[in-house]
Structures are given as C-alpha cells and as structure tokens.
Amino acid sequence: MVVWIVLAVVLLSLVFLGLVLRVLLWRLAGLKEAGAELQVVAARAQELAKLAEGLQAHGDSLRIRAELAQERINLIKESKDSLKIKRG
C-alpha cells in the first residue's frame, strides 16, 4: 500500500514537472519571438535615424541657400537704391 502511494506521488511529481517544463518552453518561445520583433524594430529605428540625418542635411542646405538668396536680394535692393540716388 505504501509503495503504491509513493509511486503515485512520484508519478504526479513527474507529471507536474513535465507541465512546468512545457510552460517554461512555451514562455521561452514567446521571449524568442519578442526578441526577433525587437531586432526588427531596432533595425527600422536605425533606418529612420539615417533618414532623419539625411533630412537634416537637406534642411541645412535649403537654409543656406535661402540665406544666400536673401543676401543677393539685399544686394540687388542696395544697388537699386544707389542707382536712384545717383539719378536724383
């Protein structure tokens, strides 16, 4: 009788350990999947960072071109004003 109780306890313990192992493996698979998704997101973030750098450089270029155009406009206005003064 005692042997059957011991065998039942051992068997139930093995079943319980099997279930625990199965749950752990399931969770590990979920973590691996989340890690893969995180790598994809990190790669996309790097792509967006490179794109942002390119846009920043383009914006700087446009700003410089606008400043140069404004300087040319100012020079043209000054030369126009100096011509008016000479005529008058």
Phi and psi restraints in degrees (value plus and minus 20) as a CYANA .aco file:
   2 VAL   PHI     -85.7   -45.7
   2 VAL   PSI     -55.9   -15.9
   3 VAL   PHI     -84.1   -44.1
   3 VAL   PSI     -60.8   -20.8
   4 TRP   PHI     -85.7   -45.7
   4 TRP   PSI     -58.5   -18.5
   5 ILE   PHI     -85.1   -45.1
   5 ILE   PSI     -64.1   -24.1
   6 VAL   PHI     -83.2   -43.2
   6 VAL   PSI     -63.9   -23.9
   7 LEU   PHI     -83.0   -43.0
   7 LEU   PSI     -60.3   -20.3
   8 ALA   PHI     -84.8   -44.8
   8 ALA   PSI     -62.3   -22.3
   9 VAL   PHI     -84.5   -44.5
   9 VAL   PSI     -63.6   -23.6
  10 VAL   PHI     -83.7   -43.7
  10 VAL   PSI     -64.2   -24.2
  11 LEU   PHI     -83.2   -43.2
  11 LEU   PSI     -65.5   -25.5
  12 LEU   PHI     -83.3   -43.3
  12 LEU   PSI     -56.9   -16.9
  13 SER   PHI     -83.9   -43.9
  13 SER   PSI     -62.0   -22.0
  14 LEU   PHI     -85.5   -45.5
  14 LEU   PSI     -60.6   -20.6
  15 VAL   PHI     -83.3   -43.3
  15 VAL   PSI     -64.0   -24.0
  16 PHE   PHI     -81.8   -41.8
  16 PHE   PSI     -65.2   -25.2
  17 LEU   PHI     -83.2   -43.2
  17 LEU   PSI     -57.2   -17.2
  18 GLY   PHI     -82.5   -42.5
  18 GLY   PSI     -63.2   -23.2
  19 LEU   PHI     -85.0   -45.0
  19 LEU   PSI     -60.6   -20.6
  20 VAL   PHI     -83.2   -43.2
  20 VAL   PSI     -63.5   -23.5
  21 LEU   PHI     -82.5   -42.5
  21 LEU   PSI     -59.9   -19.9
  22 ARG   PHI     -83.9   -43.9
  22 ARG   PSI     -62.7   -22.7
  23 VAL   PHI     -84.2   -44.2
  23 VAL   PSI     -62.2   -22.2
  24 LEU   PHI     -83.1   -43.1
  24 LEU   PSI     -61.4   -21.4
  25 LEU   PHI     -85.2   -45.2
  25 LEU   PSI     -58.1   -18.1
  26 TRP   PHI     -83.1   -43.1
  26 TRP   PSI     -63.7   -23.7
  27 ARG   PHI     -86.3   -46.3
  27 ARG   PSI     -59.4   -19.4
  28 LEU   PHI     -82.6   -42.6
  28 LEU   PSI     -60.3   -20.3
  29 ALA   PHI     -82.7   -42.7
  29 ALA   PSI     -60.6   -20.6
  30 GLY   PHI     -83.2   -43.2
  30 GLY   PSI     -59.6   -19.6
  31 LEU   PHI     -87.9   -47.9
  31 LEU   PSI     -57.6   -17.6
  32 LYS   PHI     -83.9   -43.9
  32 LYS   PSI     -62.0   -22.0
  33 GLU   PHI     -83.4   -43.4
  33 GLU   PSI     -62.7   -22.7
  34 ALA   PHI     -84.9   -44.9
  34 ALA   PSI     -57.0   -17.0
  35 GLY   PHI     -83.9   -43.9
  35 GLY   PSI     -60.3   -20.3
  36 ALA   PHI     -85.1   -45.1
  36 ALA   PSI     -62.0   -22.0
  37 GLU   PHI     -83.7   -43.7
  37 GLU   PSI     -58.7   -18.7
  38 LEU   PHI     -84.6   -44.6
  38 LEU   PSI     -57.7   -17.7
  39 GLN   PHI     -85.4   -45.4
  39 GLN   PSI     -59.2   -19.2
  40 VAL   PHI     -84.1   -44.1
  40 VAL   PSI     -62.8   -22.8
  41 VAL   PHI     -85.2   -45.2
  41 VAL   PSI     -60.2   -20.2
  42 ALA   PHI     -83.9   -43.9
  42 ALA   PSI     -61.4   -21.4
  43 ALA   PHI     -82.7   -42.7
  43 ALA   PSI     -62.4   -22.4
  44 ARG   PHI     -84.9   -44.9
  44 ARG   PSI     -58.5   -18.5
  45 ALA   PHI     -83.9   -43.9
  45 ALA   PSI     -58.8   -18.8
  46 GLN   PHI     -85.4   -45.4
  46 GLN   PSI     -60.7   -20.7
  47 GLU   PHI     -81.2   -41.2
  47 GLU   PSI     -63.5   -23.5
  48 LEU   PHI     -86.2   -46.2
  48 LEU   PSI     -54.8   -14.8
  49 ALA   PHI     -84.9   -44.9
  49 ALA   PSI     -62.1   -22.1
  50 LYS   PHI     -84.2   -44.2
  50 LYS   PSI     -61.0   -21.0
  51 LEU   PHI     -82.2   -42.2
  51 LEU   PSI     -61.5   -21.5
  52 ALA   PHI     -83.6   -43.6
  52 ALA   PSI     -59.4   -19.4
  53 GLU   PHI     -83.0   -43.0
  53 GLU   PSI     -62.6   -22.6
  54 GLY   PHI     -82.9   -42.9
  54 GLY   PSI     -61.4   -21.4
  55 LEU   PHI     -86.6   -46.6
  55 LEU   PSI     -56.2   -16.2
  56 GLN   PHI     -84.0   -44.0
  56 GLN   PSI     -64.0   -24.0
  57 ALA   PHI     -83.7   -43.7
  57 ALA   PSI     -61.1   -21.1
  58 HIS   PHI     -84.5   -44.5
  58 HIS   PSI     -61.4   -21.4
  59 GLY   PHI     -82.5   -42.5
  59 GLY   PSI     -61.5   -21.5
  60 ASP   PHI     -82.8   -42.8
  60 ASP   PSI     -61.6   -21.6
  61 SER   PHI     -81.8   -41.8
  61 SER   PSI     -64.6   -24.6
  62 LEU   PHI     -84.3   -44.3
  62 LEU   PSI     -58.3   -18.3
  63 ARG   PHI     -83.6   -43.6
  63 ARG   PSI     -63.6   -23.6
  64 ILE   PHI     -84.6   -44.6
  64 ILE   PSI     -62.3   -22.3
  65 ARG   PHI     -82.7   -42.7
  65 ARG   PSI     -59.2   -19.2
  66 ALA   PHI     -85.7   -45.7
  66 ALA   PSI     -59.9   -19.9
  67 GLU   PHI     -84.2   -44.2
  67 GLU   PSI     -62.7   -22.7
  68 LEU   PHI     -84.8   -44.8
  68 LEU   PSI     -59.7   -19.7
  69 ALA   PHI     -83.8   -43.8
  69 ALA   PSI     -60.4   -20.4
  70 GLN   PHI     -84.6   -44.6
  70 GLN   PSI     -59.0   -19.0
  71 GLU   PHI     -83.1   -43.1
  71 GLU   PSI     -61.6   -21.6
  72 ARG   PHI     -84.2   -44.2
  72 ARG   PSI     -61.1   -21.1
  73 ILE   PHI     -81.4   -41.4
  73 ILE   PSI     -63.7   -23.7
  74 ASN   PHI     -83.6   -43.6
  74 ASN   PSI     -60.9   -20.9
  75 LEU   PHI     -84.9   -44.9
  75 LEU   PSI     -59.9   -19.9
  76 ILE   PHI     -84.1   -44.1
  76 ILE   PSI     -62.0   -22.0
  77 LYS   PHI     -83.3   -43.3
  77 LYS   PSI     -61.7   -21.7
  78 GLU   PHI     -84.2   -44.2
  78 GLU   PSI     -63.2   -23.2
  79 SER   PHI     -88.3   -48.3
  79 SER   PSI     -54.5   -14.5
  80 LYS   PHI     -84.8   -44.8
  80 LYS   PSI     -62.9   -22.9
  81 ASP   PHI     -85.4   -45.4
  81 ASP   PSI     -57.4   -17.4
  82 SER   PHI     -90.4   -50.4
  82 SER   PSI     -51.0   -11.0
  83 LEU   PHI     -88.8   -48.8
  83 LEU   PSI     -56.9   -16.9
  84 LYS   PHI     -84.5   -44.5
  84 LYS   PSI     -59.0   -19.0
  85 ILE   PHI     -87.1   -47.1
  85 ILE   PSI     -60.8   -20.8
  86 LYS   PHI     -86.5   -46.5
  86 LYS   PSI     -54.4   -14.4
  87 ARG   PHI     -90.7   -50.7
  87 ARG   PSI     -57.7   -17.7
